[in-house]
C-alpha cells in the first residue's frame, strides 16, 4: 500500500463507524455539500465570504441553495456534466477524504447523499457512541 493510500485510510476512519461501499460516480457528493464552522453549519452568505478569505479552498465551491434547516448548500465548481471531476488529480483534501464524516457531523444529522454507493456502519453500541 502506498503512503497516500495509508494516509487516506487513516483519515477516513470515524470513531465508532466504518465506511463501506464504493463510488457510483453519481456526483451527488459534489452537490448539496454543507460546511460546518465549529458545531454549526454555515447559514449565511456573509459567513461563507468570510471563511473564503481565511481559507482559499472554499473558493472551489458556490452556494447552490439551502436545506430544510436553513444550512447553505454548496456545489463544487469542478463538477462536470458527466458527474466527473474536471481536476481530479489536483482535487482538494476535502474531496480526497470523502466519504469521511466526522462525529460532530453525524451528531448534527449528516448522512451520505441519496444514490451514493458509500454508507456508514456502526461498530459501537449507541450508549458508547454518546460518550
Secondary structure, 3 states (H helix, E strand, C coil): CCHHHHHHHHHCCECCEEEEECCCCCCHHHCCECCEECCEECCCHHHHHHHHHHCHHHHHEEEEEECCCCCEEEEECCECCCCCECCHHHCCHHHHHCCCCCHHHHHCCCCCCCCCCEEEEECCCHHHHHC
